[in-house]
């Protein structure tokens, strides 16, 4: 089984700048993580930009740490990062009636066939789909709360 990109979208009743402020701040990633794996930021800037690196405390069974690098960046529109693997976590924001459409993607377009196969065999697409859907629920709640405060 070869893995393919996994994504989901939602509309959030908040400006793109409010949403982007959350996803571009690694200290807030645990606040919105729907997978239960992100435990908190270890290091990095308060606001990410292209080329920024940041470390995260993670836990899948046992605790571990990742070092990530921002590889795509357009303020209030797009941010993605990767760690040692070539897959990316991407957030795309698009203004729409009623707020901002947010699409989160686990992007495998930069992975070779062997990596895609291995990630698929380990069940990551199904696991990440659930995590992304729950992250968007939490991001929506956080951004809408931040927009009114």
VONUVEX-846707 format. One line per field, with one value per atom (N, C-alpha, C): residue number from 0; chain; atom name; x, z, y. Coordinates in pm, 1 decimal. Example, Ala and Ser with C-alpha at 12.3 -4.5 7.8 and 13.67 -1.06 7.14 Angstrom:
VONUVEX-846707
seq [0 / 0 / 0 / 1 / 1 / 1]
mol [A / A / A / A / A / A]
atom [N / CA / C / N / CA / C]
px [1319.0 / 1230.0 / 1320.0 / 1285.0 / 1367.0 / 1290.0]
pz [780.0 / 780.0 / 780.0 / 708.0 / 714.0 / 787.0]
py [-569.0 / -450.0 / -330.0 / -225.0 / -106.0 / 3.0]
//
This chain:
VONUVEX-846707
seq [0 / 0 / 0 / 1 / 1 / 1 / 2 / 2 / 2 / 3 / 3 / 3 / 4 / 4 / 4 / 5 / 5 / 5 / 6 / 6 / 6 / 7 / 7 / 7 / 8 / 8 / 8 / 9 / 9 / 9 / 10 / 10 / 10 / 11 / 11 / 11 / 12 / 12 / 12 / 13 / 13 / 13 / 14 / 14 / 14 / 15 / 15 / 15 / 16 / 16 / 16 / 17 / 17 / 17 / 18 / 18 / 18 / 19 / 19 / 19 / 20 / 20 / 20 / 21 / 21 / 21 / 22 / 22 / 22 / 23 / 23 / 23 / 24 / 24 / 24 / 25 / 25 / 25 / 26 / 26 / 26 / 27 / 27 / 27 / 28 / 28 / 28 / 29 / 29 / 29 / 30 / 30 / 30 / 31 / 31 / 31 / 32 / 32 / 32 / 33 / 33 / 33 / 34 / 34 / 34 / 35 / 35 / 35 / 36 / 36 / 36 / 37 / 37 / 37 / 38 / 38 / 38 / 39 / 39 / 39 / 40 / 40 / 40 / 41 / 41 / 41 / 42 / 42 / 42 / 43 / 43 / 43 / 44 / 44 / 44 / 45 / 45 / 45 / 46 / 46 / 46 / 47 / 47 / 47 / 48 / 48 / 48 / 49 / 49 / 49 / 50 / 50 / 50 / 51 / 51 / 51 / 52 / 52 / 52 / 53 / 53 / 53 / 54 / 54 / 54 / 55 / 55 / 55 / 56 / 56 / 56 / 57 / 57 / 57 / 58 / 58 / 58 / 59 / 59 / 59 / 60 / 60 / 60 / 61 / 61 / 61 / 62 / 62 / 62 / 63 / 63 / 63 / 64 / 64 / 64 / 65 / 65 / 65 / 66 / 66 / 66 / 67 / 67 / 67 / 68 / 68 / 68 / 69 / 69 / 69 / 70 / 70 / 70 / 71 / 71 / 71 / 72 / 72 / 72 / 73 / 73 / 73 / 74 / 74 / 74 / 75 / 75 / 75 / 76 / 76 / 76 / 77 / 77 / 77 / 78 / 78 / 78 / 79 / 79 / 79 / 80 / 80 / 80 / 81 / 81 / 81 / 82 / 82 / 82 / 83 / 83 / 83 / 84 / 84 / 84 / 85 / 85 / 85 / 86 / 86 / 86 / 87 / 87 / 87 / 88 / 88 / 88 / 89 / 89 / 89 / 90 / 90 / 90 / 91 / 91 / 91 / 92 / 92 / 92 / 93 / 93 / 93 / 94 / 94 / 94 / 95 / 95 / 95 / 96 / 96 / 96 / 97 / 97 / 97 / 98 / 98 / 98 / 99 / 99 / 99 / 100 / 100 / 100 / 101 / 101 / 101 / 102 / 102 / 102 / 103 / 103 / 103 / 104 / 104 / 104 / 105 / 105 / 105 / 106 / 106 / 106 / 107 / 107 / 107 / 108 / 108 / 108 / 109 / 109 / 109 / 110 / 110 / 110 / 111 / 111 / 111 / 112 / 112 / 112 / 113 / 113 / 113 / 114 / 114 / 114 / 115 / 115 / 115 / 116 / 116 / 116 / 117 / 117 / 117 / 118 / 118 / 118 / 119 / 119 / 119 / 120 / 120 / 120 / 121 / 121 / 121 / 122 / 122 / 122 / 123 / 123 / 123 / 124 / 124 / 124 / 125 / 125 / 125 / 126 / 126 / 126 / 127 / 127 / 127 / 128 / 128 / 128 / 129 / 129 / 129 / 130 / 130 / 130 / 131 / 131 / 131 / 132 / 132 / 132 / 133 / 133 / 133 / 134 / 134 / 134 / 135 / 135 / 135 / 136 / 136 / 136 / 137 / 137 / 137 / 138 / 138 / 138 / 139 / 139 / 139 / 140 / 140 / 140 / 141 / 141 / 141 / 142 / 142 / 142 / 143 / 143 / 143 / 144 / 144 / 144 / 145 / 145 / 145 / 146 / 146 / 146 / 147 / 147 / 147 / 148 / 148 / 148]
mol [A / A / A / A / A / A / A / A / A / A / A / A / A / A / A / A / A / A / A / A / A / A / A / A / A / A / A / A / A / A / A / A / A / A / A / A / A / A / A / A / A / A / A / A / A / A / A / A / A / A / A / A / A / A / A / A / A / A / A / A / A / A / A / A / A / A / A / A / A / A / A / A / A / A / A / A / A / A / A / A / A / A / A / A / A / A / A / A / A / A / A / A / A / A / A / A / A / A / A / A / A / A / A / A / A / A / A / A / A / A / A / A / A / A / A / A / A / A / A / A / A / A / A / A / A / A / A / A / A / A / A / A / A / A / A / A / A / A / A / A / A / A / A / A / A / A / A / A / A / A / A / A / A / A / A / A / A / A / A / A / A / A / A / A / A / A / A / A / A / A / A / A / A / A / A / A / A / A / A / A / A / A / A / A / A / A / A / A / A / A / A / A / A / A / A / A / A / A / A / A / A / A / A / A / A / A / A / A / A / A / A / A / A / A / A / A / A / A / A / A / A / A / A / A / A / A / A / A / A / A / A / A / A / A / A / A / A / A / A / A / A / A / A / A / A / A / A / A / A / A / A / A / A / A / A / A / A / A / A / A / A / A / A / A / A / A / A / A / A / A / A / A / A / A / A / A / A / A / A / A / A / A / A / A / A / A / A / A / A / A / A / A / A / A / A / A / A / A / A / A / A / A / A / A / A / A / A / A / A / A / A / A / A / A / A / A / A / A / A / A / A / A / A / A / A / A / A / A / A / A / A / A / A / A / A / A / A / A / A / A / A / A / A / A / A / A / A / A / A / A / A / A / A / A / A / A / A / A / A / A / A / A / A / A / A / A / A / A / A / A / A / A / A / A / A / A / A / A / A / A / A / A / A / A / A / A / A / A / A / A / A / A / A / A / A / A / A / A / A / A / A / A / A / A / A / A / A / A / A / A / A / A / A / A / A / A / A / A / A / A / A / A / A / A / A / A / A / A / A / A / A / A / A / A / A / A / A / A / A / A / A / A / A / A / A / A / A]
atom [N / CA / C / N / CA / C / N / CA / C / N / CA / C / N / CA / C / N / CA / C / N / CA / C / N / CA / C / N / CA / C / N / CA / C / N / CA / C / N / CA / C / N / CA / C / N / CA / C / N / CA / C / N / CA / C / N / CA / C / N / CA / C / N / CA / C / N / CA / C / N / CA / C / N / CA / C / N / CA / C / N / CA / C / N / CA / C / N / CA / C / N / CA / C / N / CA / C / N / CA / C / N / CA / C / N / CA / C / N / CA / C / N / CA / C / N / CA / C / N / CA / C / N / CA / C / N / CA / C / N / CA / C / N / CA / C / N / CA / C / N / CA / C / N / CA / C / N / CA / C / N / CA / C / N / CA / C / N / CA / C / N / CA / C / N / CA / C / N / CA / C / N / CA / C / N / CA / C / N / CA / C / N / CA / C / N / CA / C / N / CA / C / N / CA / C / N / CA / C / N / CA / C / N / CA / C / N / CA / C / N / CA / C / N / CA / C / N / CA / C / N / CA / C / N / CA / C / N / CA / C / N / CA / C / N / CA / C / N / CA / C / N / CA / C / N / CA / C / N / CA / C / N / CA / C / N / CA / C / N / CA / C / N / CA / C / N / CA / C / N / CA / C / N / CA / C / N / CA / C / N / CA / C / N / CA / C / N / CA / C / N / CA / C / N / CA / C / N / CA / C / N / CA / C / N / CA / C / N / CA / C / N / CA / C / N / CA / C / N / CA / C / N / CA / C / N / CA / C / N / CA / C / N / CA / C / N / CA / C / N / CA / C / N / CA / C / N / CA / C / N / CA / C / N / CA / C / N / CA / C / N / CA / C / N / CA / C / N / CA / C / N / CA / C / N / CA / C / N / CA / C / N / CA / C / N / CA / C / N / CA / C / N / CA / C / N / CA / C / N / CA / C / N / CA / C / N / CA / C / N / CA / C / N / CA / C / N / CA / C / N / CA / C / N / CA / C / N / CA / C / N / CA / C / N / CA / C / N / CA / C / N / CA / C / N / CA / C / N / CA / C / N / CA / C / N / CA / C / N / CA / C / N / CA / C / N / CA / C / N / CA / C / N / CA / C / N / CA / C / N / CA / C / N / CA / C / N / CA / C / N / CA / C / N / CA / C / N / CA / C / N / CA / C / N / CA / C / N / CA / C / N / CA / C / N / CA / C / N / CA / C]
px [84.9 / 0.0 / 88.8 / 75.9 / 151.7 / 68.7 / 132.1 / 62.4 / 44.5 / -61.9 / -82.7 / -116.8 / -119.4 / -151.3 / -282.6 / -288.8 / -409.0 / -440.4 / -567.1 / -602.1 / -748.7 / -779.5 / -917.5 / -924.8 / -1046.2 / -1068.4 / -1186.1 / -1186.1 / -1298.0 / -1301.3 / -1416.1 / -1427.2 / -1432.6 / -1348.5 / -1336.8 / -1384.5 / -1470.8 / -1525.0 / -1424.8 / -1311.8 / -1205.2 / -1120.4 / -1054.7 / -967.2 / -845.6 / -792.9 / -675.7 / -559.2 / -542.3 / -430.8 / -440.9 / -560.2 / -579.5 / -542.9 / -586.3 / -558.3 / -409.0 / -350.8 / -209.1 / -123.0 / -164.3 / -88.5 / -79.6 / -179.7 / -178.6 / -87.6 / -105.8 / -27.5 / 118.4 / 148.5 / 286.4 / 357.9 / 295.8 / 355.5 / 369.6 / 490.3 / 504.5 / 461.8 / 460.8 / 415.2 / 266.6 / 192.4 / 48.5 / 12.0 / 109.2 / 78.3 / 14.0 / 57.5 / -6.4 / -151.6 / -179.7 / -315.9 / -414.0 / -366.8 / -457.0 / -438.8 / -339.8 / -311.9 / -425.4 / -480.7 / -589.0 / -542.9 / -414.0 / -362.8 / -320.2 / -296.7 / -248.9 / -99.6 / -27.8 / 116.1 / 201.9 / 153.0 / 231.7 / 220.3 / 333.6 / 335.4 / 375.6 / 449.1 / 488.6 / 612.5 / 639.1 / 756.7 / 879.5 / 991.9 / 1118.7 / 1200.0 / 1206.6 / 1280.5 / 1228.8 / 1269.0 / 1229.0 / 1173.8 / 1152.3 / 1100.2 / 953.2 / 906.9 / 765.3 / 678.7 / 733.7 / 659.5 / 749.1 / 700.3 / 776.6 / 774.2 / 879.3 / 886.3 / 968.7 / 982.7 / 1056.1 / 1197.2 / 1233.9 / 1366.2 / 1377.7 / 1276.3 / 1279.4 / 1290.9 / 1362.3 / 1365.7 / 1305.9 / 1241.9 / 1182.4 / 1176.2 / 1191.6 / 1187.7 / 1058.5 / 1009.3 / 884.7 / 903.9 / 837.0 / 826.2 / 706.3 / 725.4 / 622.2 / 608.0 / 497.1 / 479.4 / 386.7 / 440.5 / 362.0 / 411.8 / 341.9 / 390.9 / 497.4 / 616.7 / 728.5 / 751.9 / 802.2 / 831.8 / 953.8 / 952.4 / 1065.6 / 1059.8 / 1158.7 / 1164.0 / 1186.5 / 1130.5 / 1154.5 / 1215.8 / 1291.0 / 1343.6 / 1281.1 / 1213.5 / 1138.9 / 1195.0 / 1170.7 / 1213.6 / 1097.7 / 1069.7 / 965.0 / 1017.3 / 943.1 / 988.4 / 897.4 / 779.9 / 689.8 / 630.1 / 617.2 / 568.5 / 515.9 / 394.1 / 333.2 / 243.8 / 278.5 / 205.9 / 53.8 / -15.0 / -160.6 / -223.4 / -141.2 / -193.4 / -143.4 / -13.4 / 45.9 / 165.9 / 172.5 / 292.1 / 302.9 / 424.5 / 447.8 / 586.8 / 599.3 / 728.6 / 750.6 / 875.4 / 912.3 / 1015.8 / 1025.8 / 1133.6 / 1231.7 / 1290.0 / 1391.3 / 1334.6 / 1207.4 / 1143.8 / 1118.6 / 1087.0 / 1061.7 / 914.9 / 828.4 / 687.3 / 669.7 / 562.2 / 538.6 / 401.1 / 393.2 / 265.0 / 234.2 / 121.7 / 90.6 / -45.3 / -48.8 / -174.2 / -190.4 / -304.2 / -337.3 / -462.2 / -458.9 / -569.4 / -621.1 / -753.6 / -816.6 / -939.0 / -940.6 / -1059.9 / -1182.9 / -1292.4 / -1420.8 / -1531.8 / -1652.8 / -1766.5 / -1779.3 / -1788.7 / -1805.3 / -1675.7 / -1560.9 / -1434.9 / -1321.3 / -1257.1 / -1137.9 / -1146.6 / -1126.4 / -1118.0 / -974.9 / -962.3 / -831.6 / -822.8 / -716.5 / -690.1 / -558.4 / -562.4 / -440.0 / -410.3 / -284.7 / -243.4 / -117.0 / -117.0 / 4.3 / 51.2 / 150.2 / 192.8 / 310.2 / 287.5 / 391.4 / 451.9 / 423.0 / 469.3 / 621.1 / 691.3 / 837.0 / 902.7 / 823.1 / 874.4 / 896.9 / 995.8 / 1016.5 / 919.2 / 913.8 / 819.1 / 837.0 / 961.4 / 987.5 / 933.6 / 956.8 / 907.3 / 755.6 / 692.4 / 545.9 / 492.8 / 557.4 / 515.6 / 528.4 / 643.8 / 667.3 / 567.3 / 542.1 / 445.8 / 305.4 / 270.1 / 139.8 / 130.8 / 237.5 / 239.3 / 228.9 / 278.4 / 273.0 / 141.1 / 50.4 / -82.0 / -92.4 / 9.1 / 6.7 / -107.4 / -144.1 / -252.0 / -381.5 / -424.9 / -549.3 / -536.2 / -423.2 / -398.8 / -395.4 / -325.0 / -313.6 / -445.7 / -527.8 / -657.9 / -740.0 / -746.0 / -820.4 / -760.0 / -627.2 / -559.9 / -583.5 / -578.1 / -602.0 / -744.6 / -840.0 / -980.0 / -1000.0 / -940.0 / -953.0 / -874.0 / -759.8 / -682.6 / -763.8 / -831.9 / -912.3 / -1026.5 / -1084.8 / -1188.7 / -1128.9 / -1011.5 / -947.5 / -898.3 / -845.0 / -799.9 / -918.3 / -1030.0 / -1150.9 / -1192.6 / -1198.3 / -1236.9 / -1137.7 / -1010.6 / -907.9 / -910.9 / -918.4 / -916.5 / -1042.2 / -1156.6 / -1280.4 / -1281.0 / -1223.5 / -1211.4 / -1113.9 / -1002.1 / -901.9 / -957.8 / -1042.5 / -1096.7 / -1190.9 / -1256.4 / -1351.1 / -1287.2 / -1168.3 / -1105.5 / -1017.9]
pz [0.0 / 0.0 / 0.0 / -99.6 / -107.9 / -50.2 / 28.9 / 89.3 / -12.7 / 3.0 / -78.4 / 14.4 / -41.8 / 38.3 / 113.6 / 231.2 / 314.2 / 348.4 / 332.7 / 367.5 / 406.3 / 468.0 / 503.4 / 510.0 / 496.1 / 498.5 / 589.1 / 637.8 / 713.5 / 692.8 / 718.5 / 715.5 / 858.9 / 887.2 / 1021.4 / 1017.5 / 1109.6 / 1117.5 / 1187.7 / 1121.7 / 1174.0 / 1056.6 / 1070.8 / 964.8 / 948.6 / 828.0 / 800.2 / 892.5 / 922.7 / 1008.3 / 1147.4 / 1199.9 / 1332.5 / 1328.9 / 1224.7 / 1209.8 / 1186.7 / 1099.5 / 1066.9 / 1191.0 / 1275.9 / 1398.4 / 1485.9 / 1481.2 / 1559.2 / 1493.9 / 1364.4 / 1300.2 / 1280.6 / 1276.6 / 1259.8 / 1393.1 / 1502.4 / 1636.0 / 1692.6 / 1690.4 / 1735.9 / 1880.9 / 1961.8 / 2100.7 / 2107.2 / 1999.4 / 1998.4 / 1930.8 / 1877.4 / 1805.7 / 1895.4 / 2020.2 / 2111.1 / 2138.8 / 2137.7 / 2161.2 / 2055.9 / 1933.2 / 1823.2 / 1772.7 / 1823.0 / 1771.7 / 1802.2 / 1698.7 / 1714.7 / 1720.3 / 1697.7 / 1697.2 / 1835.8 / 1926.1 / 2058.9 / 2065.3 / 1956.2 / 1955.0 / 1989.2 / 1963.5 / 1987.7 / 2135.0 / 2203.4 / 2346.8 / 2379.7 / 2291.3 / 2315.6 / 2238.3 / 2231.9 / 2161.9 / 2250.7 / 2190.9 / 2261.3 / 2235.4 / 2109.1 / 2073.0 / 1940.7 / 1909.0 / 1783.9 / 1807.9 / 1700.1 / 1712.7 / 1753.1 / 1800.1 / 1834.6 / 1709.8 / 1599.1 / 1472.6 / 1364.4 / 1301.3 / 1196.5 / 1068.1 / 988.5 / 853.8 / 770.1 / 642.6 / 553.8 / 607.1 / 620.9 / 669.3 / 819.3 / 894.5 / 1040.7 / 1077.7 / 1185.2 / 1241.0 / 1381.2 / 1418.4 / 1551.3 / 1595.5 / 1723.4 / 1780.3 / 1856.4 / 1852.3 / 1920.3 / 2004.4 / 2121.1 / 2201.4 / 2147.0 / 2121.5 / 2062.5 / 2146.2 / 2121.1 / 2187.4 / 2104.5 / 2058.3 / 2000.4 / 2073.7 / 2178.1 / 2266.0 / 2358.7 / 2306.6 / 2383.9 / 2341.4 / 2431.7 / 2395.9 / 2303.5 / 2216.8 / 2128.2 / 2089.3 / 2015.9 / 1971.7 / 1822.2 / 1761.1 / 1619.0 / 1600.3 / 1493.5 / 1450.5 / 1314.4 / 1299.0 / 1177.7 / 1110.5 / 980.5 / 903.9 / 816.4 / 818.8 / 734.6 / 591.2 / 499.1 / 360.6 / 260.9 / 304.3 / 221.5 / 313.4 / 261.1 / 347.6 / 264.8 / 291.1 / 236.7 / 348.1 / 407.4 / 524.1 / 504.8 / 605.1 / 610.8 / 499.8 / 424.6 / 314.1 / 316.5 / 347.4 / 332.5 / 424.9 / 491.0 / 566.2 / 563.4 / 544.8 / 558.3 / 614.1 / 683.1 / 739.0 / 723.2 / 736.9 / 731.5 / 839.4 / 878.8 / 970.3 / 890.5 / 948.2 / 876.9 / 752.3 / 755.3 / 637.4 / 532.8 / 413.6 / 307.6 / 297.1 / 374.4 / 373.7 / 450.3 / 419.0 / 475.1 / 540.7 / 640.7 / 699.8 / 647.7 / 580.3 / 513.0 / 558.4 / 577.9 / 604.0 / 495.4 / 425.3 / 323.3 / 368.9 / 361.2 / 405.6 / 287.3 / 274.3 / 163.4 / 215.2 / 197.8 / 239.6 / 161.7 / 233.0 / 172.8 / 246.2 / 190.5 / 261.5 / 397.0 / 501.0 / 635.0 / 708.4 / 647.1 / 718.0 / 628.9 / 669.2 / 600.4 / 584.3 / 462.8 / 440.1 / 471.2 / 557.0 / 595.3 / 549.5 / 477.7 / 434.4 / 495.9 / 569.9 / 623.4 / 541.1 / 502.5 / 419.2 / 474.0 / 475.7 / 495.4 / 354.5 / 308.4 / 168.3 / 144.3 / 59.9 / 27.4 / -110.8 / -173.9 / -312.0 / -323.7 / -214.5 / -217.6 / -176.6 / -150.4 / -108.1 / -228.6 / -215.8 / -321.2 / -301.7 / -397.6 / -394.3 / -275.5 / -236.7 / -123.1 / 5.8 / 23.0 / 142.9 / 145.9 / 31.9 / 26.5 / 60.7 / 6.8 / 35.9 / 184.6 / 244.6 / 386.4 / 475.3 / 446.3 / 526.3 / 515.0 / 394.2 / 375.3 / 450.1 / 443.9 / 510.9 / 663.0 / 715.8 / 860.5 / 904.4 / 809.1 / 843.6 / 866.8 / 826.4 / 851.4 / 782.9 / 658.4 / 596.7 / 678.2 / 721.6 / 798.7 / 932.2 / 1000.3 / 1128.8 / 1111.6 / 1007.2 / 985.4 / 941.3 / 868.2 / 828.3 / 952.3 / 1047.4 / 1171.8 / 1248.4 / 1257.4 / 1330.1 / 1266.7 / 1133.9 / 1062.9 / 1086.9 / 1075.6 / 1096.6 / 1237.4 / 1337.1 / 1474.3 / 1497.0 / 1431.3 / 1442.0 / 1388.7 / 1277.6 / 1222.0 / 1314.7 / 1385.1 / 1484.2 / 1594.0 / 1643.3 / 1751.0 / 1701.7 / 1579.0 / 1522.7 / 1506.6 / 1459.6 / 1444.3 / 1577.6 / 1681.0 / 1813.6 / 1865.6 / 1849.3 / 1899.1 / 1824.0 / 1691.4 / 1610.9 / 1632.7 / 1641.7 / 1664.4 / 1802.3 / 1901.7 / 2036.3 / 2034.6 / 1965.7 / 1958.4 / 1883.0 / 1783.1 / 1700.7 / 1779.5 / 1882.1 / 1959.8 / 2084.8 / 2119.8 / 2241.2 / 2212.6]
py [-117.9 / 0.0 / 123.2 / 206.3 / 331.4 / 444.5 / 527.9 / 641.3 / 752.5 / 829.9 / 948.8 / 1064.0 / 1184.6 / 1302.3 / 1281.6 / 1340.6 / 1337.4 / 1482.3 / 1521.6 / 1659.1 / 1669.1 / 1781.2 / 1815.4 / 1967.5 / 2018.5 / 2163.4 / 2196.7 / 2319.2 / 2372.5 / 2523.5 / 2583.1 / 2728.5 / 2777.6 / 2875.0 / 2930.9 / 3075.6 / 3111.0 / 3246.9 / 3337.9 / 3358.1 / 3443.1 / 3489.4 / 3603.6 / 3649.8 / 3557.3 / 3552.8 / 3469.7 / 3505.4 / 3633.0 / 3674.7 / 3612.6 / 3598.3 / 3537.9 / 3390.0 / 3321.3 / 3178.2 / 3156.7 / 3237.8 / 3224.0 / 3248.2 / 3340.9 / 3368.2 / 3242.8 / 3158.5 / 3034.5 / 2930.8 / 2905.2 / 2798.6 / 2837.7 / 2966.9 / 3012.7 / 3032.3 / 2992.0 / 3001.5 / 2860.5 / 2804.1 / 2665.1 / 2642.7 / 2747.6 / 2733.9 / 2702.5 / 2726.8 / 2699.6 / 2566.9 / 2494.9 / 2371.4 / 2266.1 / 2255.0 / 2157.8 / 2196.9 / 2326.6 / 2377.8 / 2326.8 / 2310.9 / 2275.1 / 2132.3 / 2061.0 / 1926.9 / 1830.0 / 1771.8 / 1675.7 / 1531.5 / 1508.2 / 1371.1 / 1324.4 / 1418.7 / 1383.9 / 1357.5 / 1383.0 / 1355.4 / 1476.4 / 1597.0 / 1718.0 / 1755.0 / 1756.9 / 1783.4 / 1927.0 / 1993.5 / 2131.8 / 2168.8 / 2298.8 / 2349.5 / 2337.3 / 2304.8 / 2295.9 / 2422.1 / 2462.7 / 2582.4 / 2635.9 / 2757.4 / 2819.9 / 2958.2 / 3030.7 / 3166.9 / 3167.8 / 3283.1 / 3297.5 / 3297.8 / 3345.7 / 3348.3 / 3290.2 / 3185.6 / 3119.3 / 3201.2 / 3182.8 / 3238.9 / 3142.2 / 3168.7 / 3079.1 / 3055.6 / 2928.6 / 2891.8 / 2876.1 / 2917.8 / 2902.5 / 2755.4 / 2727.5 / 2593.2 / 2598.5 / 2488.8 / 2480.7 / 2335.6 / 2314.6 / 2181.0 / 2159.7 / 2036.3 / 2002.2 / 1876.4 / 1875.8 / 1754.4 / 1677.6 / 1550.3 / 1466.0 / 1338.5 / 1266.9 / 1138.2 / 1051.0 / 941.3 / 832.2 / 708.4 / 669.8 / 564.1 / 620.8 / 637.3 / 693.7 / 838.3 / 920.7 / 1059.7 / 1068.2 / 1166.6 / 1194.2 / 1340.9 / 1387.0 / 1526.5 / 1531.6 / 1634.7 / 1657.2 / 1795.3 / 1809.0 / 1938.1 / 1963.3 / 2074.9 / 2106.8 / 2231.3 / 2241.5 / 2359.1 / 2405.3 / 2535.5 / 2592.1 / 2596.9 / 2532.5 / 2520.9 / 2592.9 / 2634.3 / 2716.1 / 2821.5 / 2943.9 / 3050.1 / 3166.6 / 3202.7 / 3323.4 / 3376.0 / 3491.1 / 3539.8 / 3538.3 / 3485.7 / 3477.8 / 3393.7 / 3316.6 / 3234.8 / 3090.3 / 3070.0 / 2937.3 / 2921.8 / 2807.6 / 2770.4 / 2618.2 / 2569.4 / 2425.9 / 2403.3 / 2290.1 / 2254.0 / 2106.1 / 2066.9 / 1925.9 / 1899.3 / 1773.8 / 1735.5 / 1651.2 / 1549.9 / 1472.2 / 1403.1 / 1368.8 / 1310.5 / 1418.3 / 1377.1 / 1475.9 / 1514.1 / 1447.8 / 1486.1 / 1616.9 / 1687.4 / 1819.9 / 1826.0 / 1912.2 / 1949.3 / 2088.1 / 2106.4 / 2233.5 / 2285.9 / 2417.2 / 2488.9 / 2594.0 / 2587.1 / 2686.6 / 2760.4 / 2892.7 / 2976.9 / 3057.2 / 3061.1 / 3131.9 / 3207.6 / 3340.4 / 3415.4 / 3370.1 / 3349.7 / 3310.5 / 3385.0 / 3380.5 / 3439.1 / 3371.7 / 3449.9 / 3395.5 / 3368.9 / 3398.3 / 3377.4 / 3334.4 / 3225.7 / 3177.1 / 3025.9 / 2978.4 / 2834.5 / 2791.2 / 2691.4 / 2638.4 / 2493.7 / 2462.2 / 2325.8 / 2281.7 / 2172.7 / 2113.8 / 1989.3 / 1974.0 / 1861.6 / 1797.3 / 1665.9 / 1587.9 / 1557.7 / 1632.2 / 1636.2 / 1541.5 / 1444.2 / 1346.2 / 1367.0 / 1478.6 / 1500.0 / 1505.7 / 1526.6 / 1534.1 / 1401.7 / 1299.8 / 1169.4 / 1077.7 / 991.3 / 891.8 / 775.7 / 686.5 / 574.9 / 483.5 / 456.7 / 368.3 / 430.4 / 560.4 / 629.3 / 627.7 / 655.8 / 653.4 / 514.0 / 411.9 / 275.4 / 245.7 / 281.3 / 252.6 / 326.2 / 452.6 / 528.9 / 469.8 / 424.9 / 360.1 / 228.7 / 149.0 / 19.2 / 33.9 / 144.6 / 168.0 / 232.0 / 257.0 / 307.6 / 457.5 / 532.5 / 676.2 / 751.3 / 720.1 / 798.2 / 796.9 / 680.4 / 670.8 / 745.1 / 726.3 / 792.8 / 944.6 / 990.9 / 1135.2 / 1197.9 / 1125.0 / 1179.0 / 1213.7 / 1122.6 / 1147.5 / 1264.1 / 1267.5 / 1375.1 / 1510.3 / 1516.7 / 1642.0 / 1690.5 / 1600.9 / 1640.2 / 1696.1 / 1633.4 / 1681.1 / 1810.5 / 1823.3 / 1947.7 / 2064.3 / 2044.7 / 2154.2 / 2193.2 / 2096.4 / 2127.9 / 2215.5 / 2177.9 / 2253.6 / 2390.1 / 2395.2 / 2522.7 / 2617.3 / 2565.7 / 2647.8 / 2708.1 / 2626.9 / 2676.3 / 2779.2 / 2752.8 / 2844.9 / 2978.6 / 2972.1 / 3095.1 / 3177.8 / 3112.8 / 3186.6 / 3250.4 / 3181.7 / 3241.3 / 3359.3 / 3342.8 / 3450.9 / 3571.9 / 3546.7 / 3656.3 / 3746.2 / 3693.4 / 3774.5 / 3833.2 / 3788.6 / 3842.6 / 3962.1]
//
